[in-house]
Amino acid sequence: MYSPRPPSLRALLPVPLAAALALACGGDDGQAGESGGSEEAEADIGASESESESSGSESESGESEADSSASSESDSESESGGVELGPAVLRVNVGGPAVGDFIADDAQGSAYLASPDTQPFTLDSVSPDASVPEDLPLDVLLSGRREPAALEGGTGQLRYAFPVEPGTYQLRLHFSGEAPEGAAAQLVVDGLAVGDPLSLTALTAGGSAATVVHEITAEAWLDIELIRTPYAAMPQLSAIELFGEGSLRDGPAGARFHITTAGGGDGSSLDSPASLAQLPSLLAAAAPGDEIWIHAGDEDYAVSSELSLSGAGTQDLPVVIRGVGPSGWHDPGRPRIVGTRADPWTPEGDTGNTIFRVQAGADHLHFANLELQNAGNGAWRVAGPVAGLHIERVIATNVHRLLEDYAGGGNEDASMTGLVLEDISVRGYARAVARITDDSSQILIEDVFGDSQAQQYSAFSTGLTFYETAHDATVRRAVMLNHQQLDVDGYWNADGFSSESGNYGLHFEDTYAAGNTDGGYDLKSIETLLTRAVAADNKRNFRFWGEGEFVDCLGLDPNKRGGSGTQAQVHVNPGASLVVTGSRFVDASAGTIVFDVDGDGVGVVEGGCVEFVGELQTVEEGGSLMLVGVDEGCSSF
């Protein structure tokens, strides 16, 4: 007989998951019945169309302040951890104010910070160990950054991006602030793992501080990431030093165009900046490798109609639309673009306008470091086939959708090839973070956080939706919370992640879904793989209709908030074929079914464990469920 879960479950779970469950409580479209969420038609694409949904060179001299102050020193004779250091290039007091040659990083719009949800922390005191250089100002160890406790089901990544001359550098990282038990992170530089995973718990034990040094090779943008190991606590960091013979770059190799809130010039310089309304013409004039800088300032950019974007870069030389500080990309600042969506949102309110309409053939556009507020059905709307769309370092609040993929303007298809969404945080939306449709493929969605905040609308929300025949996508370290369809008759829909029967080749890795009134994962796709996916506090944590495999996944405490349908950890629907290996399912509610198989669904569960007080399984006539080596109790996992 299976034993019920002990009352001290959270002591058995990884720290971040226990914290996330405590804070995640609260959650695409479809018919009101238990159909699994096919999308309904809606006419909120934009004011210009009514469409229903279906099933200038500038040369600037001088180094940046950070570069000139840091590179005045030379540490070429010193060694740290056996690595000989070159001249100082840059020093960053992570999460803290400027200290000596260390530049400040205590603002949300810090110049080089790429992870939108990390927050500063401060310490009263610190005890440096022998690895910390004697000449390091100890004040830089009294601050740092990590994702807050509210996101400890979250993306688990801390990233900085520095514009440097390509070459060899020495990277010195400083850690302080006692990390939780089991905190560990992999250092990744320009996409490649460097060294073994770091035990942040050991480095900061007892309130100590420690230093780690690596020699690295940098590309033109030096990406430094600390990525937590699976189920570990959040990574943290207190200071960054970069040494070497190279230097910071003050701009791209191509031309720069400038946009400010007071602009009206030709955009060729900050002395003659353009307005945001001129972005389409600047983009049309831009050559591959050029950048258009939208400068942050004291005022927001108000946009009441969509900006129609044509023009293109190349795979090696995209055209970049980049938010920068008042003077450039070394300054802190993130420009905020504000649309017309009702704020505060009500279901009867104005859905608002699209901000960026990406036209067919507008290939290899790269958007970075922007804040969007009050946007309509697509802060970005892709209206025709495009390749290489890349959106990163974005914060959005109160949007209908962040990314809408819907053909228009005479196009019958809006397939996206090579889409990248990364380092994005979206809070407050009624439809989705992103809908990916048509024959879109080669997709990467990484370190994306979405919290619908239970916004209501005539059609329900889903965090991330794959539709039509979209395929070959990797979703990594994405978090989707609180998609909820409330107080309706019959079945309550709204999911964290969803796919349809035409989708295939989808891989969800280290993802998290919680607080949704239907599925954490509601997947009809084939060739579907979930690796270390976590679902908590959803009516049906994992709801599967297609063909695929779950590996090392975790289901916690399903929660039916209302409507019809069962409360379950794993719901296998008619026609589904699912293999679950090495996974854990833990729950203390008598109303929960661990494995719920409908119709002729087939499920095989190998290894892993269950803890429950409700029913282990229900299998309808014609269905099949095989449990092989599933442990009673999860305390040993």
N, C-alpha and C positions, 0 to 999 in steps of 0.2 A: 504494500500500500504506500502511496506517496504521502509524505508528511507535509503539513502546512508550513508556510514560511514563518520563521521565527520573527518576533517583533523587532529585533535589532538588525533588520535587513540592511539598512544603509551602512552599517559597520562592515558588511560583507562586500559592498560595492566599491568600485573605484571612486575616489573622492570627487572628481569632476562630475560624474554621472549622478551621484547623490545630490550634489548641490544644484545641478541643472534640473532634476526632477522637482525639487522643492520650489524652483522659481519659474518653471516653464508652464505651470498650470494656467490655463486660460484657453485657438487655432487660427476640380475646375468645373467646370460647369457641368450641368447635367439636368436630367429629368428629376422630378421630385421623388421618383421611386428609387428602388435599390438597384439602379442600373449601372452604378460604378462611375458616373460622372461624365457623360458626354456633354460637350459644350452646347449651350443654346445660342441662338442668334442674338446679337445686340447691335445697336446703332449708336455707339459712342466713340467711333474711330476719330472723328475730328469734324470741325465746323465746315471744312471745305468739301467733304464727301459724306454721303449716306450709304454705308456698305454694311451688309449683314455678314456675320461670321458663319462659316460652314464647318459638318463633322470633318613779292616786294622784298627784297633783301636788305639786311641791315648789318653793319659792322660795328661792334662795340669793343672798346679797348679796356684793359684793366682786369685784374683778377677779382674774384668775389672776396668779400670781407673774410669769410670763413677760410678761403684758400690762402689769402695773403698773410693772415695772422698765424695760421698753423704752419705754413711752409717756411716761416722765418727761422724756425728752429731746425736743427739737424741732429738726429739721434743715430747717425750712421755708425758710431762706434759702440753703441749700447746693444745689449742682447737681452732678450726676454724669452724665457722658456726654450732656450737653444736656438731661437730664430733671431737673426741679425736684423735690426730695424733700420730702415732708410729714413729720410727726412719726413717729418710729420706733414701729412696732407690735410687731415680733417680730424677734429675731435668733437664729439657730441655728448652732452650731458643728458642722457636719456631720461625724459620725464621731468627734467629740472631746469633751473635758470642758467644763464651764462655764468661760468666759473673760469676765470683766467682765459686760456685758449679754447676752452670747451664752449661751444655754442649752445644756446638754449633749445630745449625741446619740450617745453611745458605747455604749448598751445595745441589745440586739436588740429589746427591747420599747419603744423610744423612742416618745414620745407621738405624733409626727406622721409617722413613717416608715411608708410604705404598701407598700414593696417588700420582701417577706420575706427575700429571699436576698442582699441587698446586705451587704457587710462593710466595717468601718472599715479604713482604712490610715493609716499615720503616715509623716512625713518628718523627716529630720534638719535640713534647712535649706531655705530657699526664697528666691527673688529676685523680689520684686514688680516688675511693670513700671509704666509711667506711668499705666495705667488704674486701679490699685489706690488707693483713698483713703488719704491720708496718716495719717488718724486710725484706720485699721483696725488692731486688735491683730494683730500678725503671727503670734501663736500659733494663731490660727484657721486659718491657711494651712498648718499643720503636720499637718493631719489631713484626712480626707475619706472618701467612700464610693464603692464600685463593686462590681459583681458579681465574685466571685472567678474565678480562671483556670479552675477546674473547671466553671464554667458558661458559658464563652465560646462555646458553641454555643447559649447560653441566651436568656433573654427580652429582654435588651438594653434595659432600661428602669429608670429611677430615679425614684421618685415620692414626693412628700410631700403631705399633705392637712391643711389648717389651717381650723379653724372661725372664720370671720370675719363681720363685718357686710358685707353686699353693698355694693359701691361701687368707686371707682377707687383704685388703689394703685400704688406704685412698687416694683418688684421688682429687687433687686440681688443678683446671683449672683457668687460668687468661685470661681475654679478654680486648683488647684495640683497638683503631682505630675505629672511628665512623662508624658504620655499616649502610648500606642503609635502607631506610624505609621498614618495613616488613621483615627484616632479622630474621629468626627463625630457630632453629635446634634442633633435638632430639639427646641427648647423648645416645650412644649405646655401651655397654661394653660386649665383647665376645658374640655378637649377641643378647643381651637382652637390651631393653629400660630401662634407668635409669632416674627416675624422670619425670617431665613434660617437654614439649618442652621449650627451652630457647629462650627468646626474645633477640637476640643479639642487636637489635636496642635499646631496653631499657637499656641493660647493658652498652652500650657504648655511650649513648646519650650525646651530647654536648662535645665530646672528652674525656669522663671519662673512667676510667678503673674499672673493677669489677672482683670479685673472686667467684667461685662456688666450693663447696666441697661435695663429696659423699663418703660413705663407699661402697666398692665393693668387689666382690669375683672374683679372677682371676684364669684362667687356665694357662697351661704351656706357652702359648703365650697369653699375655694380649693385646687384640684388643680394642682400643679406637677409636670410630668414632663419628664425628658430622655430621649428615645427615640433610640436609635442609628439612623443611616441604614443601609440594607441592606448587610450583610456587613462593617460597620465594627466596630472594637473597642468594648468596653463604655464607656458614658458614666460620668463621674465628676464629683464636686462637693465643694467644701470648705467653703462657708459660704453661708447664705441670710440676707438682710435684707429686711424688708418695711416700707414706709413708707406713710403716708396718713392721712386724717382719720378712718378707721374704727378698729375695734378687734377684738380677739378676742372670741368669744362663749364664755360659761361653761356653756352648756347649750342644749338645743333649745327651740323655741318652745312645744312641747307639754309634757306632764307628764313627769317622770322617776320611774322606779321603780328601786330598788337591790337588788342581790343580793350577798351575801358568803358566804364559806365558813362563817361562824359565825351566819348569819342564821336567823331564825325569826319575824320580825315581819311587819308588813303591807307592807314594801317602800317606804313613802312617803318615807323619808329614810334617811340613813346612820345615824341614831340608832335606827331600827327596820327594819333590812334584812331582806329575805326570804331564803329558801334557794333553791338552784337547783331543788329539787323543786317549788317554788311557781311556776316560770316559766309553766306552762300557765295557771294561774289569773290571774297578772299579765297575760299576753297577752290572755286573754279579756276582761279589764277595760279594756285599753288602747284609746284612741281614735286615729284617724289622726293622725300627727304626734308621738305619744308615743314615748319611748325607754325601754328597759329596760337598765340598766347592770349588767353582770356585772363586779364589781371584782376585780382581781388582788390577791393577798396572799401570805402566806408558805406557804400550803397549796394543794394542788390541789383541784379539784372532782371527787369520785368519783361516777360514775354507773353503776349496775348494771342499770337498766332504762330503756327509752326514755321520752322526754318527749314526750307527744302534744300537738301545737300546733294550736289553732284560733284564730279571731279574725283580723282583717285590717285593713290600711291601705287607702290609695287610691294611684293612680298618682302624684299630686302630693304626697301625705302618707303615705309608708309608715310602718309601725311598725318601729322599729329595735331589734334586740337587739345591744348593742354592748359589747365588752370594753374596759374602761378601767382606769386606774391606781387606787391605793388611794383617792384623793380624787375623781378625775374624769378627764375626757378630756385635761386638760393634764398629767397625771402620766404618767411612763413606766410600762409594765406591760401584759402580755397574759395574761389568765386562762387557765389550762390545765385542760381537762376530760378526765378519764381514764375510759375504759370497761374492759371485761373481756376483751378479746382477749388471747390468749396472748402473752406477751412474756418472752423472745424467741419469735418465731413459728416454729412447725414445722407441716408440712402436716397433722399429726394433732391440732393444738392447737385450743382453743376459738376459734371465729371471732368471738365477742364480741357485744356488743349494739349496736343502733342508739342514737344519742344523741338526735337530734331527728327525730321523725316528723311531717312536715308533712301535715296532713289536707286533704281536699278543701275548697276554698273559702278556705283560709288564704292569701289573696292579698296581694301587696305587703308581704312580710316581707323585711327587710334585715338580714343578719347581718354584723358587722364586727369585726375585731381579736380573733380567738379562736385558741387553740391546742388541737388535738385529739390525743389519744394513745390507742392501744389500742381503737379503735372497730371495730364489726362491719360487717355488710353495709349500709353507709350510715351515716357519721357524720350525714348528712342522708338521710332516706328520704322521698321524695314518694309518698304513698299514694293520691292522687286528683288530679283536675284543679286546677291552681293557675295564677295569673298573677303576674308581677312578682317572682318569687323572685330575690333578689340576695345573693350571698355573696362577700365580699371580705376581703383582709388576713387570710388564714388560713394557719397552719402546721399540718401534720398529719404524724404519724409512726406507723407500724405500724397501718394501718387495712386492713380488707378492701376496702371501697370508700369514697371520700370522699362521693360523691353517688350514690345509687341511686334510680332512677325506676321504681317497680314498684307497680302498683295493689294495694290490699288493703282490708280492712274493709268489704267489700260493694261497693267501686268496681270497675268493669270497665275503667277508663281512668285513667291518671295523666299526661295530657298537660300539659306546662309551656309556657306562653306568656310570652315576654319574659324568659326566664332569663338572668341575668348571673353569670358566674364571673370574677373578676379578682383579680390579685395574690395568688396562692395557690401554696403550695409543699407538695408531698406526697412523703414518702420512706418507702418500705417498705410495699408493699401487694401482695396476692395476686390481686386481681381487676381493679380499675380506679381511676383518679382519678374518672371519672364515666361513667355509662351513661345515655344520653338516648334515650328510647323513646316508644312510642305516637305520637300526632300532634303532638309538641312542635314549636314553631316560634318564630321571631323570637328567636334565641339568639345571645348574644355570649359567647365564651370568650376571655379576653385576659390575657396575662402569667401563664400558669399553667405551673408546673414539676412534672413527675412523674418519679420514679425508683422503679420497682418494687423495685429492688435484687435482682432475680431471685427474689423470694419464690415458693415452689412451693405448689401446691394441686392437688386432683383435677381442676379445670378451670383452663385457662391464663389468663394475664392479658393485658389490653390497656389502654393508657394512657387513651385516650378512645374511647368506643364510641357510634356512632349505630345505632339499631335501629328495627324496625317502620317507620313512615312519618314519623319525625322529619325536619324540613326547614327550609330557610331559616335557616342558621346560619353565623356567621362565627367562625372560630378564628384568632386573631392572636397572634403571638409566644408560642406554646405550645411546650413542650419535653417530649418523652416518651422516657424512657431505660430500657433493661435489662429488658424484658419477655421472659422466657425460659421455655420449656418444655423441660426437660432429661431426658435418659435415658429416653425413651419409645420404643416401637416405632413404626416408620413415620415419618410426617411430624411435624416439630416446628413447632407453631404459636406464637403470641404476637406481637402487633403493637404498634407505637407508636400509630397512629391507624387506626380501622376504621369502615366503614359497610356497610350491607346494601342489597339491591336495591330496597327500598321507600323508601329515603332519597333526597332530591333537594335541589338548591339549596344545596350545601355549599361554602364558600370557605375554604381554608386559606392564610393569608398570613404569610410570614416565620416559618414553623414549622420544627421540628427534631426528627428522630427518629433514634435511634442505639442500637446494642447489643441489637437484638431478634432472636430466633431465627427469625422469619418476616419479615413486611413491616415496613419503616419506616412505610409507608402501604399499607394493604390495603383498597381501596375498591371497593365494588360499586354505589355510588350513581350517579345520573344528574345532569346539570347540575352537574357537579363541576368546580371551578376551584382549581388550586394555583398560587400566585404566590410566587416566591422560596422555595419549600419546599426544605429541605435534608434529605437522608437519608445516613447513614454507618454502616458496620459492621453492617448488617442482612443476612440471607440474601438477600432480594430488597428492594432499597432502595425501589422503587416497584412495587407489585403492584396491577394495575388490572383490574377486571371490568366496569365500567359504561360511562358515556359522559361525556367531559369533556376538559379541556385543562390541560396543565402549561405555565406560563410562567416563564422565567428561573429554573428550578429547578437544583439541584446534587445529584449523586450521587457519593459517595466510597466506594471500597474496600468493596464487599459482602463479607460474611463468613458462610459457612455453618458453624455450630457443630456440626451433627449432623443426623441424620434424612435422609429422602429429599428429592428436589426439587433444582432447579438453583440455582446461585449467580448472581444477575443484578442488573444495575442497574435495568432496566425489564422487568417481566414482564407481558405483555398476555395476558389469559386469554380462553377461548372466549366469544364474544358481545360482547367489549369493542370500543369505538370510542374511540380516544385520539389527540389531537393534542398534540405536544410542540414548543414553540417557544423558541428562544433559551436552551436549557439546556445544562449541562455535565455530563459523566460521565467521571470519572477513576478509574483503577484500575491496579494492578500485579500482579494475580494471574492466572496462566494458567488458573485454574478459573472465571473470570468470563465470562458472556455479557452483552454490553452491552444488546442488545435481544432478548428471548426471547418469541416469539409462539406461543401455543398455539391449536389448533383453528381456528376461523374468526375469531379476533381480528384487528382492523385497527388499525394504527398508522401515523401520519404524523409524521415528525420534521423540523422546518424550522429551519435555522440552528443556532447553538450549536456544540458541539465534543465530541470524544471523545478519550480517551487510554486505551489498553488493551494488554494482551499476550495476552489470551485470545481469545475469538471475538467478532466484531462483532455477528453476528446469527444466530439460528436461527428459522426460520419453518416451522411445520407445514403439511401439505397443507390447503388451504382458507383459510389465513391470508394476511395481506397486510402488508407493511412498506415504506414509502416514505421514503427519506432524501433531503432536499432541502437543499443548501447547508450540509451539516454539515462543519465544519473538522476537519482532521487535526491534533490537538494543541491544547492549551488555554492555551498560554503567553501568547497575546495577549488573552485574555479577562479 
